[in-house]
Amino acid sequence: MAAPSRRALLALAALAALPFLPDRSTAGSSHEPAAAEPAPLAAQYRAVWQGAGRPARTETWTFYRDAQRIALLKPQEQEVWLRDRSGVRLQRLFHADRTLVDYSAGELRTLRIEAEWSALATLFDERLLARLRRPRGDHWAGRLGDERLTLQWDPQRRLPVTLVRQGPHGTLTLTRLAVAAGMVPPHWPPPTPDRDDYDRLDAADFGDRADDPFVRRLLAREVRLGWRQHAD
Amino acid sequence: MTTTVPAHPSRPRPPQPWRRLLAVLALLGSAAAPAAEAPAVRGPESVQDWYAGGQRFVHEAARQARGPLRARNVILFVGDGMGISTLTAARILEGQRHGRPGEENRLSFETFPHVALSKTYSWDQQTADSAPTMTALITGHKAREAMLSVDHLTPRNECDAATVQAHALKSLLELAAEHGKATGVVSTARLTHATPGATYAHTPMRDWEADSNLPAGCGVKDIARQLIEVSPAVRQSLRVALGGGRTYFLPKTQEDPEYPGTRGRRNDGRDLTAEWRSSRGAHAAYVWNKAQFDAIDPAATPYLLGLFEPSHMQYDVDRARDPAGEPSLTEMTTKALEMLRRHRQGWFLHVEAGRIDHAHHAGNAQRALLDTIELSNAVRRAMEMTDPAETLIIVTADHSHTFTIAGYPHRGNDILGLVRDVPDVDGQPVALSKDRNGLPYTTLGYQNGPGYRVTRPDLTRGDPTALDYLQEAAVPLGSETHGGEDVAVFARGPGASLVHGSMEEHWVFHVMHRAFGF
């Protein structure tokens, strides 16, 4: 089976195993046309991370998507993809460090991150379904890269109902709790992509700040999960 | 443990009056303030050593120099991170983009008659960062890691404004202003970043770019504020400042005009772009996009501030994608020169290609080389717009990177591609050079950085000439580092003959200072 495309990996980005950032495996290429963009909505998931030899961690993740923003809010981190004329850029918030990191569209290109909006917006690249088996209905299963996946897909909302990723670092299980197509429940945490009370870093400055403990940790995580790697 | 680098045995340690004065001040103030910790690494030089050495160098050089030594105008071009391997690869790439083999090509400044090597170590770094290196270039003194235009006795993270002021080193821009010259600063990085920042700001920490970056209670002005609140002489002199870093000048309550959802980062509520206009007179202008920039009439605009991105400007190859459009380094240099050359008393301009460094840190050689080519274009424009009889142009780098050109590629081999060497037998086609495991490798690479691979891949399956390709690295690091070897200095015009031989980086200031005749 061919390796997942970089697009697929980005769509999986938001589902990275706790507490890691988006991962990638060996990039391939896909020339399949992107699907039409999905309708705006918000959703909440229960995320259970079971690392090898570690107790399970359970969190509630909140997901938002609209034409200009895709956000995944975890208790300790927040990832917001923003789209404008420059392309797609990213803001990552790390609440424990009270730090916001900006990745401009140009910086993402330098990192060879191809932010495919429709893939990010569905939490799972629908085009990958073609690489999985479909034992029944909207249930899918198979391997992508070094991970085994089982997925229940919601074709109307174009979101996973459940998703299990079993990989070398552990198993992530997502179970959708609720979906809001209009008014978002008031108790859901709002996406706050621009916290002005946080330290703000430009990812392009990481090279000049290699001694900063936060930058060192973040760089190590990005490298470990494939964001700053050789081209092939 | 403290490491004191021993003094050179042939150079006796001179008296250090600054140390004695500071010791007295420390005594007087010690009842209130705790004593600062001694730096862990210290060079053997005194503050005066730097200046005296530079003056000696230019004095001796002037005795033997040929040609005019006095310049009316000076331009200092800095390619941030533009080491010699970067120059070589960029010249080859430029030549190949024009359909030639490439090696015989010359970047614009490689035609300059005077060349030297520059030693880029700082007072406490064998391989230095951009802060002390630009401090050296612009003040004539080597300095400490991360510090801008303050001497090496400045305590790290010093927050007392008076103490920082006592250690401040006057920059060539400030000296030019005091002598009635017009001045300008242009960069593709944030205007508050280390290299442009050293021309007008004095700070113990390069990261203090906006007030939100300052430690709580810190009395030192942030760098953006220092651009606006300059001395009266600099306020009158600094006619043009163009670059990135818009959010450092805007309050957090204000949304960025180009990127909805992004706001300014100032806590003090100040809009420094508005203060630029209000403090520089009725016809002072502020622009943030290409259309506004193009509309500026240099003859009718006495003061111009341009901030074209919330942070750094785009890499030159990515500029076309900028939503609001932004000028190139060449266009900014042109506009600056159009404004400055109207001043009969002369002018000083600093231009930085600030993102060569960033591309190398990312391990992305092609972007670094393309930005180097754009710097060459900017220099070429400056050569066209200035009289070599009255304008000294210096082109140099602040430091190098770990970027390498390796293997035995044949003449004209694609500089971005795989190594193919000269065939052993005439008539045989060129073939890939292979490592000892039978795998090909690229000409370009890095000693460290994100291009590390545990197992080397077969590069024939990828495209190493792709724009986004990250060249291989020998040591795994999330971000590639600077390199410690010397960089080149190229000079043309009056005083250029003082550039020669092996120079300390801070001697470049003394060449420019001597040329101005201050």
Interface residues (C-beta under 8 A of the other chain):
Chain A: Q68 R69 L82 D84 R85 S86 G87 R89 D102 S104 A105 G106 E107 R109 T110 L111 R112 P193 D194 D196 D199 R200 D202 A204 D205 F206 G207 D208 R209 A210 R216 L219 A220 E222 V223 R228 Q229 H230 A231 D232
Chain B: D129 S130 A194 R206 D207 S212 N213 T247 K252 Y259 P260 G261 T262 R263 R265 N267 E309 P310 S311 H312 Q314 Y315 D318 R321 D322 P323 A324 R355 D357 H358 A359 H360 H361 A362 G363 N364 R367 P450 G451 Y452 R453 P457 L459 R461 G462 D463 P464 A466 L467 D468 Y469 L470 E472 A473 P476 L477 G478 S479 E480 T481
